[in-house]
Amino acid sequence: MDVTSQEVRPNILLITTDQHRGDTLGVEGHPVVQTPNLDWLARSGTRFRRAYSETPSCVPARRTLMSGQEPAAHGMVGMTSVDWHPAYTLPGELSRTGYQTRLIGKLHLEPKRKRYGFDHLELADTQYEYAPDEPDFSNDYVDWLRTQADGSSIGPAVAHGVNANSWVSRPSHLPEHQTHTFWCASRAIEFLAKRSFRSFFPQPFLPRSTSTPDPTDPLLRAVHEPGTTRARRRRLG
């Protein structure tokens, strides 16, 4: 079909965050957390303050988001690694209607590398899963990072000893432009800049946008620098 004759349809950008309590937003009046970009989205659109996840565990919640099914229907109510082969998914149905669909970042569904209806995946479930000869542990972010950092390190993103689910907090050893979250956002922006005239549905999954065990130096300075004003902190964020 000629591009000019296609009906005008909305583009869809779905941004999801991990380890993110509902009240950890600046727009909610949190005394410490600064989220100026999310605050702007909340103020310029519709904010559902009483929307609840079907389950507090990430994998079953993600299955619900992808399929529209309740946990009891899609077969996952807790944190286990079980293969999932749904007949229909949100990105799959959008793709059938002509949308370009892409996943960037974390998906954390089994089996690994299954596309679940996305046209393309740029998959990085964690910062540390990496085994170039094993598809179940391949990681597009770490592949990229190894070209930027020490190529001999198996886990260059976690060389400081803090993993994605750590109880420990420590400043990141990486410059901000090499962090997992920055990579997810940058890859999404590049996709949007190069997309065709077809409608798009990219889903950048920002895995540690708010609960950050290894914050970058600018974030630390914004929170801890003596005399730092709220306006200054917002610019750093």
MARLUM-800315 format. One line per field, with one value per residue: x, y, z of N, C-alpha, C in turn; residue number from 1; residue in three letters. Coordinates in pm, whole numbers, plus 32768, in hexadecimal, padded with zeros to 4 digits. Example, Ala and Ser with C-alpha at 12.3 -4.5 7.8 and 13.67 -1.06 7.14 Angstrom:
// MARLUM-800315
n.c1 8527;8505
n.c2 7DC7;7F1F
n.c3 830C;82C4
ca.c1 84CE;8557
ca.c2 7E3E;7F96
ca.c3 830C;82CA
c.c1 8528;850A
c.c2 7EB6;8003
c.c3 830C;8313
nr 1;2
rest ALA;SER
END
This chain:
// MARLUM-800315
n.c1 8054;8031;80EA;8076;7F6A;7F23;7E6B;7E75;7F17;7F51;809D;814D;81EE;8270;82E2;8384;83D7;84B3;84B9;842C;837F;8231;821B;830B;8345;837D;829D;81E7;822C;8309;840D;851C;8557;858F;84EC;84D9;8495;83D7;831E;82CF;8250;817C;80F3;80AB;8008;7F32;7F13;7F01;7EB4;7E58;7E86;7ECD;7FBC;7F8E;801F;812B;8220;8325;833C;823D;819B;81F9;81B3;809E;8084;80DE;8027;7F23;7EA0;7E33;7F07;7EC6;7E60;7F2B;7FEA;80BA;8110;81D3;8339;83D6;8488;83F5;839E;82E7;81E1;811C;7FE8;7F9C;801C;8052;811A;8127;8024;8015;80E0;8071;7FBB;8052;8102;8251;830C;83D3;84AC;856E;8663;8608;8558;852B;84A6;8457;8478;85C8;8617;853C;8451;8350;8291;8305;83A5;84B5;85C2;8688;8732;8767;875D;87D3;88EE;89BF;89A5;8A49;8ACD;8B6B;8B5D;8A7A;8931;8863;88D1;8924;895F;8909;8948;8A30;8AD7;8AFB;8B70;8C60;8CF2;8D27;8DA1;8E81;8EDA;8F21;8E99;8DA0;8CB0;8C84;8BD2;8B97;8C7D;8CBD;8C49;8B38;8A00;88D3;87FF;8855;8882;8932;89B4;8A6F;8B48;8B42;8C3F;8C4B;8C43;8B2A;8AC1;8AF4;8A56;8954;8846;8862;88B4;87CF;8716;879A;87AB;869D;865A;86F9;867E;8580;85CB;8615;8546;844D;8338;826A;818A;8201;826D;8331;83C5;8472;851A;8563;8638;8696;863E;85F0;860D;873D;8858;895B;899A;89E5;8AF2;8A94;898A;89B1;8A31;8963;88B1;8944;89F2;8A5E;898A;8911;8818;86B7;8672;8768;8799;86D3;8725;880B;8798
n.c2 7F88;80DD;81DA;82D6;82A2;8218;81FB;82EE;829D;8280;829E;81CA;81C8;8109;8118;806E;8034;7F9F;7F1D;7FED;80A8;8120;821B;8299;8391;84D8;8575;850E;857F;851E;852B;8517;8492;84EB;851D;85A7;8586;84B6;8534;8605;8574;850E;85F6;8664;85B2;84A1;842C;8309;82D7;820E;8119;7FC3;7EBA;7D6E;7CB5;7CBE;7C56;7C4F;7BAF;7B1F;7C05;7C80;7BC4;7BE3;7CEB;7CC9;7C15;7C4A;7BA3;7B15;7AB2;79A8;7944;7958;78BB;78F5;7950;7992;79B7;7907;7843;77F9;777B;7836;784C;7904;792A;7A1E;7B69;7CBA;7D59;7CAF;7CB3;7DC0;7DCA;7D2B;7DD8;7E8D;7F2B;7F8E;7ED8;7ECF;7E56;7ED7;7EA5;7E1A;7CE8;7BEC;7AEE;7997;78A9;792A;7A2A;79F7;7A99;7AF2;7B75;7C6B;7D24;7D40;7D0B;7DB2;7D3C;7D3E;7CBF;7CD3;7D73;7CCC;7BC2;7AFB;7A47;7A09;792A;78A2;78AA;78D1;7977;7A59;7BB5;7CE5;7DE7;7DC0;7D54;7E3A;7EE4;7E67;7EAE;7FB0;7FBE;7F09;7DFD;7D02;7CC7;7C03;7C59;7D85;7E4E;7E22;7E2C;7EA8;7E1A;7E1F;7D9D;7D84;7D51;7D91;7DBA;7E6D;7FB6;8085;8173;8185;8100;8143;823B;8314;82FC;81F8;8151;805E;80BB;81AC;8146;80B6;818B;8224;8175;8158;825E;8276;81B7;822D;830D;82A4;8217;8194;820F;8180;813F;8134;8061;8062;7FCA;8037;7FB4;8028;7FCA;8019;8117;81A6;811A;80F9;804E;808A;81AE;82BC;83AF;84C2;84A9;8464;854C;85FF;85B5;85B5;8690;879F;88B4;88AA;890B;88D1;890A;88F3;87E5;8776;87BE;8725;862D
n.c3 8000;7FB1;805E;8084;8074;8153;8281;8384;84A5;8607;8688;876B;889C;898C;8AC7;8BC1;8D17;8E09;8F59;8FDA;90AA;90D5;914D;912C;909A;9025;8FF1;909D;9185;920D;9300;92BE;91C6;9077;8F50;8E45;8D30;8D29;8DCA;8D23;8C56;8CEC;8D36;8C43;8BCE;8C13;8D58;8E07;8F3B;8FDC;8F6A;8F5B;8F5F;8EE2;8F6C;905A;9010;8F1F;8E2B;8E05;8DFF;8D1A;8C59;8C64;8C0A;8B05;8A97;8AEF;8B99;8CD3;8DE8;8E3B;8D52;8C8F;8D00;8DB7;8EF1;8FA0;8FDC;8F04;8E10;8CFB;8BC2;8AD2;89F0;8963;88AD;8848;8851;88C9;8831;8755;86E3;869F;85E2;851B;84AE;8429;84B8;8510;85EC;870E;8808;890A;89EB;8B20;8B2B;8B9E;8B8E;8B57;8A4D;8A2B;8940;88A3;87D6;880D;8773;8736;8632;863A;8721;8813;88F6;8A4F;8B66;8C61;8D02;8D10;8CB6;8BDD;8AD9;89C8;891E;8960;8920;89DF;8A97;8A19;89DF;8975;89C8;8A68;89A6;8907;89C9;89FC;8922;895C;8A52;8B2B;8A79;8AD3;8BB5;8C4C;8CBD;8C8B;8CD6;8DDB;8E6C;8F54;901A;9059;901A;8F4E;8FFA;90F4;9258;92A5;928A;91B2;911B;8FB8;8EE7;8DE5;8CDE;8CA7;8BA0;8B5D;8BEE;8C3D;8C3C;8BAC;8AB8;8A66;8A45;8981;88A6;886C;8820;873B;8698;8673;85E5;84F3;848A;83A2;82D6;833A;844D;85A0;86B3;879E;88BD;89B0;8ABE;8BEC;8CCF;8DCD;8E22;8F02;8FFC;9056;9080;9038;9009;8F23;8F27;8EFD;8F5A;9065;90C0;909F;9166;9255;9264;9325;9364;926D;9190;9155;904B;8FCF;8FF8;8F5A;8E5B;8E43;8E3C
ca.c1 8000;807D;80F0;801C;7EDF;7F0A;7E28;7ECE;7F09;7FAF;8116;8143;826E;8255;8359;836C;8448;84BC;84D8;83F9;8307;81D6;8228;8390;833A;837A;8215;819E;825A;8371;846B;85A5;8560;8579;84CB;849D;845B;835B;82C0;829A;81EE;8106;80A9;807C;7FAE;7ED6;7F57;7EA4;7EEF;7E26;7E95;7F19;7FEC;7F4C;8076;81A2;8298;833C;8322;81AD;8163;821E;815E;801A;8091;80F1;7FB9;7EA1;7E65;7E50;7F6F;7E91;7E46;7FA6;8036;812D;80E6;824A;83B8;8413;84AD;83A2;8389;8262;81C6;8094;7FB2;7F93;805E;803C;816B;8106;7FAB;8036;8130;8017;7F73;80AE;815E;82D9;8314;845C;84C7;85F5;867F;85E5;84DB;8528;8445;8493;8508;8612;8621;84BB;842F;82CC;8249;8355;83F0;8544;85E8;870D;8714;87C8;870C;881E;8970;8A2C;8997;8A98;8B19;8B59;8B43;8A00;88C2;8812;8915;8955;8936;892F;8989;8AB8;8B23;8B21;8BC8;8CE6;8D3B;8D46;8DF0;8EE6;8EA4;8F44;8E43;8D26;8C3E;8CB6;8B6F;8B8F;8D07;8CC7;8C14;8AAA;89AF;8854;87A3;88A8;885B;89A0;89BA;8AF8;8B50;8B69;8CC6;8C3F;8C0A;8A99;8A9D;8B0B;8A01;88E8;87D2;8883;88B7;8743;86DA;87DD;8784;8612;865C;872F;8616;8519;8603;862C;84D3;840D;82BA;8208;817A;8264;8254;83A8;83B6;84F0;8507;85CC;8633;86B5;8631;85D9;8650;87BE;88C2;89DC;897D;8A55;8B24;8A3B;8916;89DE;8A4A;88E2;886E;8995;8A46;8A2A;8959;88D8;878C;865D;867C;87E5;878A;867E;8773;8864;8748
ca.c2 8000;8159;821A;8349;8276;81D6;824B;8324;8255;82B4;8255;819C;81B4;80CF;811A;8028;8039;7F30;7F44;8076;80BB;8183;82A0;82D2;83F1;8562;85A9;84DD;85C6;84D5;858E;8505;8466;8552;84DD;8614;855B;8470;8599;864C;851C;8505;8675;8687;8549;846C;83DD;82B0;82CB;8197;80A4;7F5F;7E47;7CF0;7C6E;7D0D;7C14;7C8B;7B57;7B12;7C88;7C98;7B6E;7C22;7D5F;7C9C;7BC1;7C75;7B39;7B0F;7A4F;7920;7918;7945;784F;7920;79A2;79AE;79C6;788B;7845;7799;77A6;786F;7853;7938;792F;7AAA;7BCB;7D45;7D80;7C5A;7CE4;7E40;7DAB;7CF7;7E47;7EE2;7F76;7F60;7EBE;7EB3;7E52;7F05;7E99;7DA3;7CA2;7B8C;7A84;791C;789A;79A1;7A4D;79EC;7B25;7B11;7BD1;7CDD;7D12;7D39;7D1B;7DD6;7D01;7D48;7CA9;7D04;7DAB;7C6D;7B43;7B05;79D4;7A1D;78AD;7867;7906;78EF;79DB;7AC6;7C35;7D48;7E58;7D9B;7D4D;7EC2;7F1C;7E2D;7EF9;8033;7FB0;7EA0;7D8A;7C86;7CB3;7BB9;7CAC;7E0E;7EA7;7E06;7E1B;7EE1;7DB9;7E32;7D69;7DC9;7D3C;7D96;7E06;7ECA;802B;80B3;81C4;813D;8118;8166;82BE;8309;82D4;8169;8105;800F;8111;820A;80F7;809C;8207;824E;811C;8179;82DD;825A;8173;828D;8369;825F;81C5;81B3;8256;812C;815B;80EA;8039;8035;7FBF;8039;7F8D;8068;7F6D;804D;81A7;81E7;80CF;80F0;802B;80C2;822D;8304;841F;8537;848F;846D;85D9;8643;8592;85C6;8706;8803;8931;8898;8933;8876;8926;88B9;8754;8754;87C9;86B3;85B6
ca.c3 8000;7FAD;80E2;808B;807C;81D1;82E5;83EA;8524;866A;86AD;87F6;88E0;8A0F;8B1B;8C3E;8D73;8E67;8FE4;8FDE;90FA;909B;9187;9115;902D;9053;8FE6;9112;91FB;9255;9336;928D;913A;9011;8ED0;8DF7;8CB1;8D48;8DFC;8CAE;8C17;8D43;8D37;8BBD;8B9E;8C77;8DBF;8E4C;8FBF;9020;8F14;8FA4;8F14;8F03;8FCA;9076;8FDA;8E9B;8DB7;8DEB;8DD8;8C8F;8C07;8C5E;8BB2;8A7B;8A64;8B1E;8BE9;8D61;8E04;8E3F;8CC9;8C42;8D3D;8E06;8F63;8FF0;8F95;8ED6;8D83;8CB3;8B38;8AB9;8961;8954;8825;881F;88A7;88A1;87BD;86E3;86A4;865F;856B;84B3;8471;83E1;850E;8529;867B;8739;8898;8929;8A79;8B6C;8B12;8C0C;8B7A;8B25;8A36;8A05;88B2;885E;87B9;8846;871B;870D;85B5;8657;87AE;8842;8977;8ABC;8BDD;8CD5;8CDF;8D29;8C6E;8B63;8AAA;8938;88D6;8992;8903;8A56;8AE8;89C6;8A15;8911;8A0B;8A8E;8929;88E4;8A2E;89EF;88BA;8992;8ACC;8B2C;8A33;8B15;8C29;8C2E;8CE3;8C9B;8D13;8E6B;8E9C;8FDB;9079;9076;8FAC;8F36;906A;916C;92CE;92BB;9232;919C;90A0;8F40;8EB3;8D58;8CBE;8C92;8B18;8B4C;8C48;8C02;8C24;8B41;8A3C;8A3F;8A13;8906;8839;884A;87D6;86B5;864B;864E;8582;8474;8466;8323;82E5;837F;84DB;85ED;873C;87E5;894D;89FB;8B4A;8C39;8D3E;8E51;8E17;8F81;9065;9015;90DE;900F;8FC6;8EE6;8F77;8EFD;8FB0;90EF;90E0;90A7;91E3;92CD;9264;9384;932B;91E8;918B;910D;8FBC;8F9F;8FF3;8EE8;8DDF;8E3D;8E1D
c.c1 8058;8075;8089;7F8A;7EBE;7EC2;7E8E;7EB2;7F6F;802C;810F;81D0;824E;82D8;8338;83EA;8441;84DF;84A5;8378;82B2;81E7;82B1;8391;8339;82EE;81BD;81CB;82C3;83DD;84F7;85AA;853C;8563;848C;845C;83D9;82F1;8280;8232;816D;80B1;806E;801D;7F4A;7F23;7EF0;7EDF;7EC1;7E24;7EF3;7F44;7FA0;7F9C;80F2;8223;82A9;8316;828C;816C;8182;81CD;80D2;801C;8098;8076;7F2E;7E5B;7E88;7EBB;7F3D;7E78;7EC7;800B;80AE;80FC;815C;82C6;83F5;8431;8463;838C;82F8;8250;8136;8068;7FB2;7FDE;8041;8095;814C;808B;7FC3;8086;80D8;7FCF;7FD0;810B;81EA;82E7;83A2;8463;8558;8609;8652;855E;84C3;84B2;848F;843B;854A;8618;85A2;8486;83A5;8281;8295;839C;8484;855B;8675;870B;8789;877B;8750;889D;89DE;8A1D;89E4;8AE4;8B09;8B39;8AC4;898C;8870;8851;8954;8919;8966;8973;8A19;8B0F;8B55;8B87;8C55;8D36;8D64;8DA6;8E57;8EAC;8EC3;8EEA;8DC3;8CAB;8C67;8C53;8B65;8C19;8D1A;8C80;8B81;8A58;8926;87F1;87EB;8866;88C2;8994;8A4A;8AFA;8B7E;8BF7;8CC2;8C14;8B78;8A77;8AB7;8AB0;898E;8871;87EB;8883;8829;8704;8717;87B5;86F3;860D;8691;86C9;85AC;854B;860C;85B2;849B;838A;824F;81FE;81D9;8232;82D7;838B;843F;84D5;857C;85D5;8650;86AD;8626;861D;86DA;882C;894A;89C5;89FA;8A7B;8AC8;89C1;893C;89F4;89C5;889D;88BE;89E7;8A0E;89FE;891C;8844;8739;8667;86FB;87DA;8737;86CC;87D2;8818;8718
c.c2 807C;81A1;8289;8320;822F;8235;827B;82DD;828A;825E;8238;8187;8185;80C8;80D5;802D;7FC5;7F67;7FD2;807C;812B;820F;82DF;8326;847D;859A;8579;8522;857D;8535;8586;84ED;84D8;850E;8544;85E8;850F;84D1;85E5;85F6;8516;8583;8697;861E;8521;8413;838C;8291;824F;811E;8041;7EEE;7DCA;7CA0;7CC2;7CD0;7C39;7C30;7B43;7B97;7CA6;7C40;7BAA;7C99;7D34;7C57;7BF5;7C0F;7B49;7AA5;79BF;78E9;7901;78E8;7877;797B;79C4;79B3;793E;7897;77D5;77CF;77D2;7881;7884;793D;79BE;7B01;7C58;7D6D;7D2D;7C8B;7D6B;7E29;7D79;7D67;7EAD;7F37;7F39;7F4F;7E96;7EB6;7E7A;7EFC;7E13;7D6A;7C38;7B2D;7A0C;78E0;791C;79AD;7A2C;7A79;7B4E;7B7A;7C4D;7CBF;7CFD;7D4E;7D53;7DB6;7D0F;7D3B;7CDD;7D48;7D43;7BE8;7B4D;7A85;79D3;799F;7867;78C8;792C;795C;7A48;7B48;7CA3;7DC1;7E36;7D89;7DD7;7EFA;7EE5;7E6F;7F83;802C;7F42;7E21;7D06;7C66;7C6D;7C0E;7D3C;7E6C;7E93;7DED;7E54;7E8B;7DC8;7DFE;7DAC;7DBA;7D45;7DE4;7E72;7F3F;8059;8109;8170;8162;8147;81F7;82AD;82D4;8240;8114;80C2;8067;8171;81C1;80DE;8119;8230;81F8;8138;81FA;82C7;8214;81D5;82EB;832A;8212;81EF;81FC;8201;8156;8103;80C9;8007;802D;7FC1;801A;7FC4;8022;7FA9;80E4;81EB;819E;80AA;80CE;8061;8144;826C;837B;8499;8524;849A;84FE;8623;862B;85C0;8648;8771;8882;8924;88BA;88CC;888C;88E9;8822;872A;875D;8753;8635;85B8
c.c3 8000;8033;80EE;809A;80FF;8231;834D;846E;8588;8673;8742;882D;896E;8A5E;8B9F;8C94;8DD5;8EF1;9000;902E;90C2;90D3;9171;9097;9068;9054;905A;9192;924B;9283;92FD;91F7;90DB;8F8A;8E72;8D76;8CC6;8D7E;8D88;8C67;8C68;8D3B;8CAE;8B84;8C09;8CD8;8E0B;8ED6;900A;8FC2;8F59;8F46;8F3E;8F69;8FE2;9042;8F47;8E26;8DA0;8DC5;8D46;8C30;8BF8;8C00;8B20;8A42;8A87;8B74;8C7D;8D7A;8E06;8DB3;8C7B;8C86;8D8F;8E76;8FBE;8F9B;8F78;8E41;8D3A;8C26;8B24;8A24;894B;88C2;87EF;8884;8872;882B;8742;8699;8660;85E0;84F9;846A;842F;8435;8509;85C0;86A1;87D1;88AE;89BF;8AB2;8B41;8B7D;8C02;8B41;8AB8;8A08;896C;8863;884C;87EE;87F6;86F3;8689;85D2;86EC;87B7;88D6;89D9;8B3E;8C5B;8CA3;8CE3;8CE3;8BEB;8B4A;8A13;88E9;8904;897C;897D;8AAC;8A93;89F5;89B8;894F;8A2F;8A13;8900;8947;8A22;897F;88EC;8A08;8ABC;8AEF;8A76;8B8B;8C02;8C4E;8CF6;8CDD;8DAA;8EA6;8F28;9043;909B;9001;8FAB;8FA9;90F1;91DD;92ED;925B;9228;911E;902A;8F16;8E22;8D47;8C95;8C07;8AFD;8BA6;8BFC;8BDE;8BB1;8ABA;8A0B;8A01;898E;8890;880E;87F8;8748;865D;861A;85E1;84F7;8442;83DE;833D;8328;8411;852C;8678;8778;887A;898D;8A8D;8B99;8CC0;8DC6;8E52;8E9F;8FF4;9033;9079;90B6;8FC2;8F8A;8F3C;8F73;8F56;9043;9118;90F1;912C;925D;92D1;92C2;933C;92A2;91EB;913F;9077;8F83;8F95;8F7A;8E67;8DD3;8E18;8D8F
nr 1;2;3;4;5;6;7;8;9;10;11;12;13;14;15;16;17;18;19;20;21;22;23;24;25;26;27;28;29;30;31;32;33;34;35;36;37;38;39;40;41;42;43;44;45;46;47;48;49;50;51;52;53;54;55;56;57;58;59;60;61;62;63;64;65;66;67;68;69;70;71;72;73;74;75;76;77;78;79;80;81;82;83;84;85;86;87;88;89;90;91;92;93;94;95;96;97;98;99;100;101;102;103;104;105;106;107;108;109;110;111;112;113;114;115;116;117;118;119;120;121;122;123;124;125;126;127;128;129;130;131;132;133;134;135;136;137;138;139;140;141;142;143;144;145;146;147;148;149;150;151;152;153;154;155;156;157;158;159;160;161;162;163;164;165;166;167;168;169;170;171;172;173;174;175;176;177;178;179;180;181;182;183;184;185;186;187;188;189;190;191;192;193;194;195;196;197;198;199;200;201;202;203;204;205;206;207;208;209;210;211;212;213;214;215;216;217;218;219;220;221;222;223;224;225;226;227;228;229;230;231;232;233;234;235;236;237
rest MET;ASP;VAL;THR;SER;GLN;GLU;VAL;ARG;PRO;ASN;ILE;LEU;LEU;ILE;THR;THR;ASP;GLN;HIS;ARG;GLY;ASP;THR;LEU;GLY;VAL;GLU;GLY;HIS;PRO;VAL;VAL;GLN;THR;PRO;ASN;LEU;ASP;TRP;LEU;ALA;ARG;SER;GLY;THR;ARG;PHE;ARG;ARG;ALA;TYR;SER;GLU;THR;PRO;SER;CYS;VAL;PRO;ALA;ARG;ARG;THR;LEU;MET;SER;GLY;GLN;GLU;PRO;ALA;ALA;HIS;GLY;MET;VAL;GLY;MET;THR;SER;VAL;ASP;TRP;HIS;PRO;ALA;TYR;THR;LEU;PRO;GLY;GLU;LEU;SER;ARG;THR;GLY;TYR;GLN;THR;ARG;LEU;ILE;GLY;LYS;LEU;HIS;LEU;GLU;PRO;LYS;ARG;LYS;ARG;TYR;GLY;PHE;ASP;HIS;LEU;GLU;LEU;ALA;ASP;THR;GLN;TYR;GLU;TYR;ALA;PRO;ASP;GLU;PRO;ASP;PHE;SER;ASN;ASP;TYR;VAL;ASP;TRP;LEU;ARG;THR;GLN;ALA;ASP;GLY;SER;SER;ILE;GLY;PRO;ALA;VAL;ALA;HIS;GLY;VAL;ASN;ALA;ASN;SER;TRP;VAL;SER;ARG;PRO;SER;HIS;LEU;PRO;GLU;HIS;GLN;THR;HIS;THR;PHE;TRP;CYS;ALA;SER;ARG;ALA;ILE;GLU;PHE;LEU;ALA;LYS;ARG;SER;PHE;ARG;SER;PHE;PHE;PRO;GLN;PRO;PHE;LEU;PRO;ARG;SER;THR;SER;THR;PRO;ASP;PRO;THR;ASP;PRO;LEU;LEU;ARG;ALA;VAL;HIS;GLU;PRO;GLY;THR;THR;ARG;ALA;ARG;ARG;ARG;ARG;LEU;GLY
END
